[in-house]
């Protein structure tokens, strides 16, 4: 394995993916702000989904100071659809801490990890990619590459400590940031979950799983437990000029986002927002990290003072400002309105 990093870096110099937050190999270090922002967005989210959000955020807020000064509601609206909304709350908190410290991110992993929303993986990624620190960066792609290189047959997630340790034996002192990104690219483009392209892999002569004929079987995974199901109700109230919306509590599920009044699925037990003649539109389903949700959609055309929520003028209402669950609710409403 001694020449592995050199082989992989040579491959990366020729085949690195062009990504909006990345500096091509040999063209200097990446902007820590852009590395941090991209890594927060990429948590639990695909590269394809993040690209447009990243480009929009960096156009609106090209520096950490600009993001720190942004209106909270605007940031949450721009984040809508990316999910895992605690990330957006931590994003604002972290930006403000960094801006208050002069706009400079710490260069070492321990100090980075002390910032809001930055955990072990993200701190290692920023330290390596933005500051060229020899930190070991292990995401899902890297876990898969390492499991195959060393033929680790222990199922995930139990294998994670062993895979992290083995990945650490590969991290070079020179160009650790490029090496981290090369490992990610290898997993994303060649050492893929299904049908890995072993014939064109730059590391195929050192891969223990390939020699054993089990590359496509690794990493093994323990069976997933079935997710519990929850049920709830979403109330959509319309009139000629406005839509009834509420801002969810700052913490918890969909924290801080605009949403239709709802109940039953998030620990709340609340009545409808106003007295009205309600029409049942059926259900929408949505899968969160820890549970699956079936949400009954209720529609009313009404006016008056609601017990909860605020009237948003139709001209200011955009479904794109809603989180994914509430976009599904609105899609069901639109379907009904078209039929009528």
N, C-alpha and C positions, 0 to 999 in steps of 0.2 A: 504493500500500500504506500510505499515511500514516495513513488512518483505520481501518485493519484492526483494531488492538487495541481501539479504542473500540467498534466493531461487535461484535466477539467478546465483549467483557466485558458489553455490554448483553444479548447473547443468553444468556451464562452466568448473569447475575443472574436470568433468568427460567427457565432450563432446567437448572441444575446438578443433576447426579445426587446423590441422597442416599446417602452412603456412611458407614459407621460411624466411619471415621477422619477424616472431613472436617468442617470448620466451614463452615456455609452462607455464601455471599457476604454481606458487610456485617455479620457477627457476630463480628468479631475474628480474631485469629491462631490457628492450630491449635497444639495441644500438641506440642512437638518430639518427645517420646517416642512419641506415637501416629503422627506422620508417619514417623519413622524405622522403627518396627516395621512399619507397613503397607508401606513401600517395600521393606524387606528381604523381606517375605513375597511381594510382588507380582513379584519378580524371577523370570522364567520361569514365572509362574503366573497364572491368570486371576482377575479380580475376584470372579467367582462362587465360585471355590474358596477364596479367601482369607477371605471375610467371616466364616464360622463360626470359623475358626482365630483370626482377629483378636479377635473378641468373647470367645472362651474365654481367650486369653492375657491380655487386658486385665482380665478378671474375676479371674483367678488372680493376676496381677501388674500392678496398676494404675499402677505407676511404674517408672522405670528402676532405682531402688534395690531394689524388690521383686524384679524380674527378676534383678538381679545377685546377690541372696541365695538364689535358687532352687536346688534340687538339680539337678545336671546331668542325671541320668537322667530326672527328671520333665519337664524341658524337652524332652529328646529324645523322650520318649513323647508329649507333647502335639504335637510337630512332626510325628510320624509320619504319612505320607500326603502331606505337602506336597512331598517330594522335595528334591533338591539339598541334602543334609544338611550340607555345609560352611557353608551359610547359618546353620544353627542353632548350629554351633560358634562361628562369628564373632559371632553374636547375643549369646551369653553373654560372650564376651571383650570385646565393645564395651560391653555393659551394665556390666561391672565397671570398665572404664576410666573411663566417664562417672560412675559412682557414686563412684569413688575421687577424682574431681575435683570432688566436691560435688553431683553429680546434674544438672549443667547441660551441655547440649550446646553445642559451639562454634557461633558464629553465622556464621562465614565458611566458604566452600567449601573452601579449602585445609586448614584445621584439621579440618573434618569428614572430609575424604578421608584424613587420617592415622589415623583410627580403624579398627579391624578390620572388614573386610567392607563398607566404604563406598568405592565407586568413583566415577568421574567423574559418571555419571548420578545416583546416589543422593545424592551430596553437593550437586549442583545442585538436586535436588528438595527436599531438606531446607532448604537455604539460602533458596530462593524461597518455599516454602509455609509453613514455620514462622517464618522471620525476614524475609520480604518483601525479600530481597536480589534485585537485578535479574539473576538468573542464567538462562541458557537451558537448559531442560529438554527433552530429546529422547528419547522412547521410541518404540516401534513405531507408535503412533497418530500421534504428531507427525511422524515421518518420512513417513508416508503423506499427511498433510495438506499438508506443505511440498512434497513431490514434486509434488502436484497443483496447488497454488497457483502454483508456478514452472515447471510442466511439465518437471521434471527427468527425462530419459529414460535417464540412466546407470543400469544395473542395480545393485541392492543385492547384496552389501555394499559394492561399490566407491563407491557414491554417498554413503555415510555422512558423510565429511568435508564434502562440498558441502552436504548437507542440514542439517548442524549449523551451518555458516556462515550459510546463508540463514535458518535459524530465529533465529539471533542478531540478524539485522536487524529482526526483528519484535518482539522482547522489549521491552516498555515499562518505563520507570522507575517508573511508578505501577502498583500492584497486580500486580507480576510473579508472585506466587504464584497469584492468581486466574487470571491469563492462562495460566500453565502448565497449571492444571487445566482451563481452558476448552478449550485445544488438545487435551488428552487426551480430554475429553468429546466434542468435535466429531468426533474420529476414531473414538470408540467407538460413537457413536449416529447420526451422519449421514454422515460421510466414511468409510464402512465399506469393508472390503476388496473386497466384491462388491456391486454395485448401489448405489453411493452415491446418497443422496437429495439430489441437487444442487438440485432445485427449492425445497427449504426451507432450504438452507444459508445462513447469514447472510453468508457471504463469496463467494457465487456470482458476484457481479459483478466480483470481482477475481481469479478463478481462471483461470489460463492454460490448464490442462488442459481445463476445461469449454469454453472458447472453441474449443479445437482439437478437441473431441470425443473426447478420449482419457482422460478422468478414470478410467474403470473399468479402464483398462489399466495405470495407474500405482499404486505404483512397480513398475518392472520388476525382475525378480530373475534372477540368474544361475542356471543349472541346478544343482541340488544333487547332489553326489556320493553314490553309494550308500553306506550305512553298512556297515561290516564286521560280521560276525556272530561271536559267541562262543557257546561251549557250556559247560555246567557241570552240577553235581549238587547238589541240596539233600536233606539227610537229615533226615527228621522222625521223632522217636522219642517214643512215647507209652507211658505205663503207666496204671494205674487212677487214680493220684493226681497225675501230673505230666506236663509237657511239657519236652523238652530244648531249651534255648535257649542262645545265646552272645551276648556283647556284642562287636560288631565293633570292630576297631582304631579309635582316635580319628580317624585321618586316612585318606583314601582313600574308595572307593566305599561308600556307606551308613555312613560313619564314625560310630562311637559309638552305633549303633542296636542294638536287640535283634533277633536274627535266628535262623533255623534254621542249624545248621552246614552249610556248603556249600564247594565247591571248584571250581577249574578255570576260572571265568569272571573272576576278579579277580586273576589272577597267582599264586594259591596252588595248591599241589599236595599235598593232604592226604588221608589215608585216612578212611573212615567214623569217626564218633565212638566207636563201640563195635562189638563183634562181635554180629551179630544176623541173623535171617532177614529179608532185605529184600524188600519188594514194590514193583515198579515201577508207578507210577501214571500214567505219561505225562509230558508236557512242559507247561511254561508259557512264554510269551514275554513279553518286556519290552523296551521301547526306552529306552535312555539317550541322553544328548546325543550321544555319539560312537560308539555301537555298539548293535546289536540283540543280544539275549540269548535263547538257548533253554536252559532249565534243566530237567533231568530230575529228577522228584520221586520220592524213594524213601521208603517208610514201613516202620517196624518197631515192634512192641510188645515192649518189653524193659525190664529193670531193670538195676541194677548201677552201677558207677562208670565214667562215660564218660572217654575220653581227652581230650575237649574239651567245653566247655559246662557248664551247670549245670541241675539240675532245678528248674523253676518249678512250684509247686503249681497245679493246675487252677483253683482258686478265684481265683488271682491273675492268671491268664492272660487277656489280652484281645487279639484280633487287631488291634484298633484301635491298639495300641501298636507294631505292626510297620510297617516301611516298605512301600510299595506292592508291590514285588516279592515280599516275604515274605507279604503278604496273599494274593497270587495262589497262592502255594504252599499256604497253609492252606486256601484255597477248594477246591483240588483234593483235599486230604486230606478235608475235610468231605464233599465229593461222594462219595468212596469209602466213608466211614463210613456215610453215609445208605443207600447201596446194599447195604451188608452188614447 
